[in-house]
Amino acid sequence: MTATATPADRTDAYPSQYWTWNDRQIHYVRAGEPVGDRPALLLVHGFGASTDHWRKNIDALKRDFEVYAIDLLGFGRSAKPDIPYSGDLWRDQLRDFIDEKIGRPTAIAGNSLGGYTALNTGATCPDRVAGIALLNSAGPFSDANPQKPPSSIKRAVRWLALQNWVAYLIFQNTRRKGVIRKTLEKVYLDKSAVTERLVDEIFRPSCDPGAAKVFASVFKTPRGATVDELLGQLERPLMTIWGEGDPWMKSRDRAAKFREFYPAVTEHCIQAGHCPHDEAPGLVNPLLRDWAIGLAAS
């Protein structure tokens, strides 16, 4: 079951707002009003996406929550400075946004890179977070079986990939609309969800000054805390939603690891790809709604 977008299912139905963080402009949207003792809900996009990627979710969720969606620094309509990027940088962004703009413990839902950022925030800033929902969340686990050192060829390839001019060429290729469409069609089970609008929403921020340098910097990001380390610190309720058709992740294997390191996790597996909230909002929105309402009751 999937749901198609209606004219209201768009972030441009809500005015863009900007928050100055560390002298840089951060874009976000807000919808709905506080409801009783329910937490606010903060939606965090994945790599290359933006607040636009939550357009099929905001309108449904605003009926029951005060909802925010934010563009991480370097993405969407947020500033794209030439600085080192890391999971801890984005964690600090979410922490300060909750402090300065929301003002109370918040439920955070994140997809892919946004999922890792949400988990990092929940694990290390528990007083700001009511709960975490992860949708095909990214991030490495500790390697229980270390492999032998990479060959000289593999080391050379890795070195080459880190060169700015190589990253620039890769960026220029991957930002082409035809390539964006093909990539999305590989990671969405429902190809009809890959619309021109979705392609445009991902293409547009790539035209911003600084976007190429952000792309290069992200691939040089040092590995932060592993997912199992963060799960070991987490003291807040956790829900995972897995699109089982995700070719970028072995969802069943990753789900098992989440259960191993956080047995209290609430887990859902659905027929979707890497971005279940956008591909199957008719399934995901009720899961997010019921979970977040339950946080107020717990």
C-alpha positions in Angstrom: 0.0 0.0 0.0 1.3 3.4 -0.9 -0.1 6.9 -0.9 0.2 9.5 -3.5 0.8 13.1 -2.8 -2.0 15.6 -2.8 -1.6 19.4 -3.3 -1.3 19.9 0.4 1.4 17.2 0.8 4.3 19.6 0.3 6.6 21.6 2.5 6.0 24.7 0.4 2.5 24.7 1.9 4.3 26.0 5.0 6.4 29.1 5.0 10.2 28.7 5.0 11.7 29.9 8.3 15.4 30.5 9.1 17.3 30.2 12.3 20.8 31.6 12.7 23.1 28.9 14.1 26.9 29.6 14.5 26.4 32.6 12.2 24.9 30.4 9.5 21.3 30.3 8.2 19.4 27.0 8.9 16.2 26.4 7.0 13.2 24.7 8.6 9.5 24.5 8.4 6.9 24.2 11.2 3.3 23.0 11.1 0.6 22.2 13.7 0.4 23.3 17.3 1.4 21.7 20.7 -1.1 19.1 21.8 -1.4 18.4 25.5 1.7 16.6 26.8 2.6 15.1 23.4 6.2 15.9 22.4 7.0 18.0 19.3 8.1 15.9 16.3 11.3 16.8 14.5 11.9 15.2 11.0 15.4 14.9 9.7 16.2 14.1 6.1 18.9 11.8 4.6 22.0 12.6 2.5 21.2 14.8 -0.5 17.6 15.4 0.6 15.9 18.2 2.5 12.7 19.2 4.3 11.0 18.6 1.0 11.4 14.9 1.4 8.9 15.0 4.3 6.1 16.7 2.3 3.9 13.6 2.4 4.2 13.3 6.1 4.0 16.8 7.6 0.3 17.4 6.6 -0.8 14.1 8.2 1.2 14.4 11.3 0.4 18.1 12.0 -3.1 17.1 13.1 -1.7 15.5 16.2 1.6 17.2 16.9 3.6 20.3 16.5 5.8 19.2 13.6 9.2 20.6 12.5 11.4 19.5 9.6 14.9 20.9 9.3 17.6 21.1 6.7 20.9 19.9 8.1 23.8 22.3 7.5 25.1 21.8 4.0 21.8 20.5 2.6 18.5 21.8 1.3 18.0 25.5 1.8 20.5 25.7 4.7 23.9 27.4 4.3 26.6 25.4 2.7 29.9 26.6 4.2 33.3 25.2 3.3 33.9 23.5 6.7 34.5 19.9 7.9 31.2 18.0 8.3 30.5 15.3 10.8 27.8 13.4 12.6 28.7 15.4 15.8 28.3 18.7 13.9 24.7 17.8 12.9 24.0 16.4 16.4 25.0 19.7 17.8 22.7 21.4 15.3 19.7 19.4 16.4 20.5 19.8 20.1 20.7 23.6 19.8 17.6 23.7 17.5 15.6 21.9 20.2 16.9 24.2 22.9 16.3 27.5 21.0 13.3 26.9 18.7 11.3 24.0 20.2 12.0 24.4 23.9 10.9 21.0 25.2 11.8 17.3 24.8 11.2 16.3 21.2 10.6 13.0 19.3 13.1 12.8 16.4 12.4 10.8 13.3 15.3 10.5 10.8 15.9 8.7 7.5 19.3 7.4 6.5 22.0 10.0 7.5 19.3 11.8 9.4 18.6 8.6 11.3 22.2 8.4 12.4 22.1 12.0 13.4 18.8 11.4 15.4 20.4 8.4 17.2 23.5 10.4 18.0 21.4 13.2 19.4 19.2 10.9 21.4 22.1 8.9 22.9 24.2 11.9 23.9 21.6 14.6 24.6 18.9 12.5 26.4 17.4 15.5 28.2 16.3 17.0 24.9 14.8 13.9 23.4 11.6 12.1 24.1 12.2 9.2 21.7 13.9 8.3 18.4 12.4 6.8 15.2 14.8 5.6 12.6 13.8 4.9 9.0 16.5 2.8 7.2 19.0 4.5 9.4 22.6 4.8 8.2 25.8 4.4 10.3 28.5 1.8 10.9 28.5 -1.0 13.5 31.7 -2.0 15.1 33.4 -4.7 13.1 33.4 -7.8 15.2 35.6 -9.6 12.6 38.2 -7.2 11.4 39.4 -7.9 7.9 42.9 -8.0 6.7 44.4 -4.6 5.7 43.3 -3.3 2.3 45.5 -4.0 -0.7 47.7 -1.3 -2.2 45.2 -1.0 -5.0 42.3 -0.4 -2.6 44.3 2.1 -0.7 45.1 3.9 -3.9 41.4 4.0 -4.9 40.4 5.4 -1.5 43.1 8.0 -1.7 42.0 9.0 -5.2 38.4 9.3 -4.1 39.3 11.7 -1.4 40.9 14.2 -3.8 38.9 17.3 -4.3 39.0 17.3 -8.1 37.8 13.7 -8.2 35.0 14.4 -5.7 34.0 17.4 -7.9 33.8 15.3 -11.0 31.7 12.7 -9.1 29.4 15.4 -7.8 28.9 16.9 -11.3 27.9 13.5 -12.6 25.6 12.4 -9.7 23.8 15.8 -9.7 22.5 15.3 -13.2 18.7 14.9 -13.2 18.9 11.7 -15.3 21.4 10.2 -12.8 19.2 11.3 -9.8 16.2 9.6 -11.3 18.1 6.4 -12.0 19.5 6.3 -8.5 16.0 6.9 -7.0 14.5 4.2 -9.1 17.1 1.7 -7.8 16.2 2.4 -4.2 12.4 2.8 -4.5 10.3 -0.3 -4.9 7.4 1.8 -6.2 8.8 3.5 -9.3 5.7 5.7 -9.6 6.9 7.5 -6.4 9.9 8.8 -8.3 8.3 11.9 -9.8 9.7 14.9 -11.6 9.0 16.9 -8.5 11.1 14.6 -6.3 14.0 14.7 -8.8 13.8 18.5 -8.9 13.7 18.7 -5.1 17.0 16.8 -4.9 18.5 18.6 -7.9 17.8 22.1 -6.8 20.1 22.3 -3.7 23.0 20.9 -5.8 23.0 24.2 -7.7 23.7 26.3 -4.6 27.1 27.8 -4.2 29.2 25.6 -2.0 27.2 22.4 -2.7 30.2 20.7 -4.4 32.5 21.4 -1.5 29.9 20.0 0.9 29.8 16.8 -1.1 33.6 16.5 -1.1 33.8 17.2 2.7 31.1 14.7 3.7 33.1 11.9 2.1 36.2 12.9 4.2 34.2 12.9 7.4 36.0 10.9 10.1 34.0 8.0 11.5 32.2 9.0 14.6 30.7 6.8 17.3 29.4 3.5 15.9 25.7 2.6 16.0 26.3 -0.1 18.6 28.2 2.4 20.8 25.3 4.9 20.6 22.7 2.2 21.2 24.7 1.3 24.3 24.2 4.8 25.6 20.6 5.3 24.5 18.1 5.6 27.4 15.1 6.7 25.3 12.4 4.7 23.5 13.5 3.6 20.0 11.4 2.6 17.0 12.9 1.4 13.7 11.0 1.2 10.4 12.7 -0.8 7.7 12.0 -0.6 4.0 12.8 -4.2 3.2 13.6 -3.6 -0.4 16.5 -1.2 0.3 19.4 -2.3 -1.9 21.8 0.0 0.0 21.3 -1.8 3.3 20.7 -5.4 4.3 17.7 -4.4 6.2 17.0 -7.7 7.9 20.6 -8.0 9.0 20.7 -4.4 10.3 17.4 -4.9 12.1 18.9 -8.0 13.9 21.9 -5.9 15.0 19.6 -3.2 16.4 17.7 -5.9 18.3 21.0 -7.3 19.6 22.2 -4.0 21.0 18.9 -2.5 22.0 16.4 -5.4 22.8 13.6 -2.9 23.7 13.4 -1.6 20.2 10.0 -1.4 18.5 10.4 -2.7 15.0 8.4 -2.5 11.8 9.3 -3.9 8.4 7.4 -2.8 5.3 7.4 -3.2 1.6 9.4 -0.1 0.5 12.9 0.9 -0.3 15.5 3.2 1.3 13.0 6.1 1.9 9.8 4.5 3.3 8.4 7.7 4.6 8.3 9.1 1.0 7.5 5.9 -0.8 4.9 4.5 1.5 3.6 7.4 3.7 0.2 5.7 4.1 2.0 3.0 6.1 4.6 5.1 7.8 2.5 8.0 9.0 0.2 5.9 11.3 3.3 4.2 12.7 5.0 7.5 13.6 1.7 8.9 14.9 0.9 6.0 17.2 4.5 5.7 18.4 4.8 9.4 19.2 1.5 9.5 21.0 2.6 6.6 23.1 5.7 8.6 24.2 3.4 11.0 26.0 1.6 8.2 27.8 4.8 6.4 28.9 
